[in-house]
Amino acid sequence: MIEKIRLRLLWFPQAQFVGALLAEHRDFASRRGYLLECQPVDFSEGPVSAILSGNADLCIASPSHMLESSEPESLVFLLTFQQTGSCVYLARKDHDIDSIRCLAGKRIAVWPGSEDLELKWMLFKAGVPLSDIEFVPTVDTVEMLMDGQVSCAQMTTYNEYLKFL
């Protein structure tokens, strides 16, 4: 008997999930009696919420997703295998930004949810009050930065940042 395992991805299918996507495509889990189904991001229901609601069995998430969960005690953190952070924060030089302190009074495009914990920690450590920043949640941080709607934008080295090279 084959049991389906639904894995909610943290984003759309892309290179960062190649292991899971190959396992699904090549049906690797069937040897153990499982059928892996990778589910793309659903912005109406985050990865952790998908588990809690029963719409996913496993998810790829960050610690911030667990922290913002309505039921963190119902979750089990299985493993982590990210050795270095992949987030970068590009800023517009024409907005007079040459250090993290220059972000005070500016708008920063961030992903929805609590994905900006790392950025908030860096601002805190630099002495920039979070109340001095306007955080703008959006799924397309690149467009907002390119259009000049924000002074800084959250990105990853393996996805959004590559559009600037």
N, C-alpha and C positions, 0 to 999 in steps of 0.2 A: 504494500500500500504506500503510495506516494503522498507525502505531506507537503503542502505549499507553505513556503516561508516568504512573507512579504517584507522587503527591505526598503524603507523610505530613505531616499537619497537626500542630502543636504541642499542639492541644487539640481539643475538639469543634467542629463547624462553628458558627461565630458571626461577628459583624460584623468582627472583626479579620482574617478571611480572605476578606472579600467579593470581593476581586480574583480570587483563585484559584477561589472557588466560582462566581462569575459566568462565568469562563472555562470552567469545566467544564459548567455548566448551559446556556450559550449555544453551546457547542462551538466556541469561538474558535480552538482549536489545530488544528482539522481543516483549515483553510486552508493550514497548513504541513505537513500529513501526520501529525498527532499526535492522539491521543485522550487527554485529560487525565482522570485519575481521582483525586479528592481522597479520601484516607483519613483518618478521624478518629484521634485519639490512641488508642494501644493501650498501656495501662500495663504490660503484660508485656514490651513491646519498645519502647524509646524511639525517637525519630525517627532518630537517627544509627545506632543498632543495626539499624534496619529497612533502611537503605541497605547496611550492611556484610553483612547476612544475605541481601540480594537481594530483600527483601520490599517495597522502595520504590526508586524511581529518584532522587527528589529529596526533600528535607524542609525544613520550616520549623523552624529551631532557633536556639538562642542560642549564643554562644561557650562557655558553660559545658557545653553538650552535647558540643562538640568536645573540650573539655579532659578530660571524664570518659570519652571514648571509649577502647575497648581498642586501636584502630588509628588514631590521629589522622593518621598519615602517609598513610593511604589515602583521606583526605577532601580535598575542595576547597571552600573557602569562596568562593561565587560573588559574593554581594553582601549589603549591609546597607542598609536604608532607614529605620531607626528613628532619628529625630532627637533624641528625648528619651526617657528611661526612663519606662515606664508602671507600674512597681512602686511600691506604697505599702505602708506597714506600720501598720495600725491597732492601737492599744493601748487597753486598758480602763483608764479613769480610776479605777474602783473597785478596781483592783489597785495603786494608788499609783504610777502611772507618769505622769511629766510631762516626762521627757527620755529620750534613748536610754540614758543611764547607769543609769537606773532599771530597765532590763531585766535587769541582773545578778541571778542567782538565780531568774529567771522561765522559763516555758515559752513557746516561740514556734512557732506552726504554720507550716510551710513546705511547699512542694511537693516531691514525691519527686525524687531525683537531686541534682544540684549547682545547682539553681535559686536557691539562697540565697547565691551568691557575693557579690552586691551588698550584701546585708544583713550578711554576715560582714565585709566590708570596712568598712562604716560602723561596726560595733561595734568593730573593731580600731582604726580612726581615733579613736574616742571613748574608747579606753583600757579597753574592757570585754573581759576575757579570754573567749574562746569557751568555755573550760571551765566558765565560770560560767553558761552558758545551756544549757537543755535544748531542743534542736531536735526538733520533733515532725513527721515527714513525714506528710502527708495530702493527699488530693485535694480535700477540702472544708474549707478554712481558715475559711470564714465560720461554719459550724456550730460548730466548736470554739471560736471567739471568742465567739459569741453565747451558747453554753452555759456560758461561763466556764471551760472546760477548759484554756485557754491565756490568757496575758496579752496577747499580741500575735499578729498573723497577717499573713502575706504575701498581698497582693492586687494586682490591676491596676485602673487607673483606668477601664478600659472594660468590666469584668465584675464581679468580686466587690464592689468598692467601691460600685457603684451600688445594691446591696441595702441600703446604710445611709443612702441619701439620702431 
